[in-house]
Amino acid sequence: MASNDYFVIVHKILTYLYECLKSDKDIDFTLPSSESLCVGEKYYQYILSSLISLGYVDGLKEVKSIKDKRYDFREIEKDACG
């Protein structure tokens, strides 16, 4: 599987969030990003949107602008990581 495959990226994001929850650490918002995962921003936003709609992640805030909509990890609540 390629490092930018959908399931690889999903695994990295969910693993990171789970490790933060399990070790009671705050989320470092620079880690689960399109840049750190080496994927395009639109692809990254698509993946976050699918994680929300499939019920794997809640507490993400959808941030709308004139250009597009984005999902922001900065709005995640600590209790919502699991």
mmCIF file of the C-alpha atoms, coordinates in Angstrom:
data_MODEL
# 
_entry.id   MODEL 
# 
loop_
_atom_site.group_PDB 
_atom_site.id 
_atom_site.type_symbol 
_atom_site.label_atom_id 
_atom_site.label_alt_id 
_atom_site.label_comp_id 
_atom_site.label_asym_id 
_atom_site.label_entity_id 
_atom_site.label_seq_id 
_atom_site.pdbx_PDB_ins_code 
_atom_site.Cartn_x 
_atom_site.Cartn_y 
_atom_site.Cartn_z 
_atom_site.occupancy 
_atom_site.B_iso_or_equiv 
_atom_site.pdbx_formal_charge 
_atom_site.auth_seq_id 
_atom_site.auth_comp_id 
_atom_site.auth_asym_id 
_atom_site.auth_atom_id 
_atom_site.pdbx_PDB_model_num 
ATOM 1  C CA . MET A 1 1  ? 0.000   0.000  0.000  1.00 0.00 ? 1  MET A CA 1 
ATOM 2  C CA . ALA A 1 2  ? 1.267   3.471  -0.824 1.00 0.00 ? 2  ALA A CA 1 
ATOM 3  C CA . SER A 1 3  ? 2.052   5.851  2.038  1.00 0.00 ? 3  SER A CA 1 
ATOM 4  C CA . ASN A 1 4  ? -0.658  8.229  0.799  1.00 0.00 ? 4  ASN A CA 1 
ATOM 5  C CA . ASP A 1 5  ? -3.323  5.547  0.453  1.00 0.00 ? 5  ASP A CA 1 
ATOM 6  C CA . TYR A 1 6  ? -6.651  6.405  2.103  1.00 0.00 ? 6  TYR A CA 1 
ATOM 7  C CA . PHE A 1 7  ? -6.474  3.593  4.661  1.00 0.00 ? 7  PHE A CA 1 
ATOM 8  C CA . VAL A 1 8  ? -2.852  4.349  5.565  1.00 0.00 ? 8  VAL A CA 1 
ATOM 9  C CA . ILE A 1 9  ? -3.699  8.002  6.275  1.00 0.00 ? 9  ILE A CA 1 
ATOM 10 C CA . VAL A 1 10 ? -6.822  7.039  8.247  1.00 0.00 ? 10 VAL A CA 1 
ATOM 11 C CA . HIS A 1 11 ? -4.752  4.609  10.317 1.00 0.00 ? 11 HIS A CA 1 
ATOM 12 C CA . LYS A 1 12 ? -2.140  7.280  11.069 1.00 0.00 ? 12 LYS A CA 1 
ATOM 13 C CA . ILE A 1 13 ? -4.749  9.837  12.145 1.00 0.00 ? 13 ILE A CA 1 
ATOM 14 C CA . LEU A 1 14 ? -6.759  7.436  14.305 1.00 0.00 ? 14 LEU A CA 1 
ATOM 15 C CA . THR A 1 15 ? -3.608  5.944  15.855 1.00 0.00 ? 15 THR A CA 1 
ATOM 16 C CA . TYR A 1 16 ? -2.350  9.395  16.761 1.00 0.00 ? 16 TYR A CA 1 
ATOM 17 C CA . LEU A 1 17 ? -5.674  10.437 18.341 1.00 0.00 ? 17 LEU A CA 1 
ATOM 18 C CA . TYR A 1 18 ? -5.939  7.142  20.230 1.00 0.00 ? 18 TYR A CA 1 
ATOM 19 C CA . GLU A 1 19 ? -2.385  7.455  21.574 1.00 0.00 ? 19 GLU A CA 1 
ATOM 20 C CA . CYS A 1 20 ? -3.144  10.990 22.801 1.00 0.00 ? 20 CYS A CA 1 
ATOM 21 C CA . LEU A 1 21 ? -6.297  9.785  24.519 1.00 0.00 ? 21 LEU A CA 1 
ATOM 22 C CA . LYS A 1 22 ? -4.641  6.723  26.037 1.00 0.00 ? 22 LYS A CA 1 
ATOM 23 C CA . SER A 1 23 ? -1.639  8.614  27.396 1.00 0.00 ? 23 SER A CA 1 
ATOM 24 C CA . ASP A 1 24 ? -3.721  11.637 28.496 1.00 0.00 ? 24 ASP A CA 1 
ATOM 25 C CA . LYS A 1 25 ? -1.669  13.988 26.280 1.00 0.00 ? 25 LYS A CA 1 
ATOM 26 C CA . ASP A 1 26 ? -2.900  17.079 24.526 1.00 0.00 ? 26 ASP A CA 1 
ATOM 27 C CA . ILE A 1 27 ? -3.164  16.878 20.754 1.00 0.00 ? 27 ILE A CA 1 
ATOM 28 C CA . ASP A 1 28 ? -0.290  18.573 18.916 1.00 0.00 ? 28 ASP A CA 1 
ATOM 29 C CA . PHE A 1 29 ? -2.170  20.244 16.096 1.00 0.00 ? 29 PHE A CA 1 
ATOM 30 C CA . THR A 1 30 ? 0.827   20.283 13.757 1.00 0.00 ? 30 THR A CA 1 
ATOM 31 C CA . LEU A 1 31 ? 1.064   16.477 13.672 1.00 0.00 ? 31 LEU A CA 1 
ATOM 32 C CA . PRO A 1 32 ? -2.188  15.372 12.036 1.00 0.00 ? 32 PRO A CA 1 
ATOM 33 C CA . SER A 1 33 ? -1.892  17.769 9.096  1.00 0.00 ? 33 SER A CA 1 
ATOM 34 C CA . SER A 1 34 ? -1.796  17.438 5.333  1.00 0.00 ? 34 SER A CA 1 
ATOM 35 C CA . GLU A 1 35 ? 1.841   18.544 5.354  1.00 0.00 ? 35 GLU A CA 1 
ATOM 36 C CA . SER A 1 36 ? 2.971   16.061 7.991  1.00 0.00 ? 36 SER A CA 1 
ATOM 37 C CA . LEU A 1 37 ? 1.092   13.241 6.261  1.00 0.00 ? 37 LEU A CA 1 
ATOM 38 C CA . CYS A 1 38 ? 2.443   14.283 2.824  1.00 0.00 ? 38 CYS A CA 1 
ATOM 39 C CA . VAL A 1 39 ? -0.952  14.519 1.139  1.00 0.00 ? 39 VAL A CA 1 
ATOM 40 C CA . GLY A 1 40 ? -2.794  17.323 -0.608 1.00 0.00 ? 40 GLY A CA 1 
ATOM 41 C CA . GLU A 1 41 ? -5.095  19.569 1.391  1.00 0.00 ? 41 GLU A CA 1 
ATOM 42 C CA . LYS A 1 42 ? -8.271  18.560 -0.501 1.00 0.00 ? 42 LYS A CA 1 
ATOM 43 C CA . TYR A 1 43 ? -7.500  14.860 -0.002 1.00 0.00 ? 43 TYR A CA 1 
ATOM 44 C CA . TYR A 1 44 ? -6.798  15.472 3.683  1.00 0.00 ? 44 TYR A CA 1 
ATOM 45 C CA . GLN A 1 45 ? -10.092 17.342 4.120  1.00 0.00 ? 45 GLN A CA 1 
ATOM 46 C CA . TYR A 1 46 ? -11.920 14.514 2.330  1.00 0.00 ? 46 TYR A CA 1 
ATOM 47 C CA . ILE A 1 47 ? -10.415 11.987 4.745  1.00 0.00 ? 47 ILE A CA 1 
ATOM 48 C CA . LEU A 1 48 ? -11.394 14.051 7.808  1.00 0.00 ? 48 LEU A CA 1 
ATOM 49 C CA . SER A 1 49 ? -14.906 14.467 6.433  1.00 0.00 ? 49 SER A CA 1 
ATOM 50 C CA . SER A 1 50 ? -15.235 10.716 5.941  1.00 0.00 ? 50 SER A CA 1 
ATOM 51 C CA . LEU A 1 51 ? -13.944 9.976  9.467  1.00 0.00 ? 51 LEU A CA 1 
ATOM 52 C CA . ILE A 1 52 ? -16.673 12.226 10.850 1.00 0.00 ? 52 ILE A CA 1 
ATOM 53 C CA . SER A 1 53 ? -19.468 10.869 8.658  1.00 0.00 ? 53 SER A CA 1 
ATOM 54 C CA . LEU A 1 54 ? -18.484 7.270  9.437  1.00 0.00 ? 54 LEU A CA 1 
ATOM 55 C CA . GLY A 1 55 ? -18.491 8.035  13.175 1.00 0.00 ? 55 GLY A CA 1 
ATOM 56 C CA . TYR A 1 56 ? -14.790 7.370  13.844 1.00 0.00 ? 56 TYR A CA 1 
ATOM 57 C CA . VAL A 1 57 ? -14.100 10.914 15.053 1.00 0.00 ? 57 VAL A CA 1 
ATOM 58 C CA . ASP A 1 58 ? -16.355 13.470 16.641 1.00 0.00 ? 58 ASP A CA 1 
ATOM 59 C CA . GLY A 1 59 ? -15.662 16.883 18.045 1.00 0.00 ? 59 GLY A CA 1 
ATOM 60 C CA . LEU A 1 60 ? -14.036 18.180 14.867 1.00 0.00 ? 60 LEU A CA 1 
ATOM 61 C CA . LYS A 1 61 ? -15.263 21.596 13.883 1.00 0.00 ? 61 LYS A CA 1 
ATOM 62 C CA . GLU A 1 62 ? -16.218 22.300 10.295 1.00 0.00 ? 62 GLU A CA 1 
ATOM 63 C CA . VAL A 1 63 ? -14.861 25.730 9.392  1.00 0.00 ? 63 VAL A CA 1 
ATOM 64 C CA . LYS A 1 64 ? -16.561 27.291 6.369  1.00 0.00 ? 64 LYS A CA 1 
ATOM 65 C CA . SER A 1 65 ? -15.171 30.110 4.306  1.00 0.00 ? 65 SER A CA 1 
ATOM 66 C CA . ILE A 1 66 ? -16.154 31.711 1.030  1.00 0.00 ? 66 ILE A CA 1 
ATOM 67 C CA . LYS A 1 67 ? -13.699 29.448 -0.825 1.00 0.00 ? 67 LYS A CA 1 
ATOM 68 C CA . ASP A 1 68 ? -14.305 26.085 0.818  1.00 0.00 ? 68 ASP A CA 1 
ATOM 69 C CA . LYS A 1 69 ? -14.976 24.204 4.014  1.00 0.00 ? 69 LYS A CA 1 
ATOM 70 C CA . ARG A 1 70 ? -12.351 22.670 6.267  1.00 0.00 ? 70 ARG A CA 1 
ATOM 71 C CA . TYR A 1 71 ? -12.222 20.515 9.341  1.00 0.00 ? 71 TYR A CA 1 
ATOM 72 C CA . ASP A 1 72 ? -10.082 21.739 12.162 1.00 0.00 ? 72 ASP A CA 1 
ATOM 73 C CA . PHE A 1 73 ? -8.410  19.604 14.832 1.00 0.00 ? 73 PHE A CA 1 
ATOM 74 C CA . ARG A 1 74 ? -8.016  22.658 17.046 1.00 0.00 ? 74 ARG A CA 1 
ATOM 75 C CA . GLU A 1 75 ? -11.704 22.365 17.924 1.00 0.00 ? 75 GLU A CA 1 
ATOM 76 C CA . ILE A 1 76 ? -11.528 18.745 19.046 1.00 0.00 ? 76 ILE A CA 1 
ATOM 77 C CA . GLU A 1 77 ? -12.432 18.208 22.667 1.00 0.00 ? 77 GLU A CA 1 
ATOM 78 C CA . LYS A 1 78 ? -10.310 15.873 24.702 1.00 0.00 ? 78 LYS A CA 1 
ATOM 79 C CA . ASP A 1 79 ? -13.268 13.657 25.604 1.00 0.00 ? 79 ASP A CA 1 
ATOM 80 C CA . ALA A 1 80 ? -14.318 13.436 21.963 1.00 0.00 ? 80 ALA A CA 1 
ATOM 81 C CA . CYS A 1 81 ? -11.078 11.752 20.826 1.00 0.00 ? 81 CYS A CA 1 
ATOM 82 C CA . GLY A 1 82 ? -12.407 8.281  21.513 1.00 0.00 ? 82 GLY A CA 1 
# 
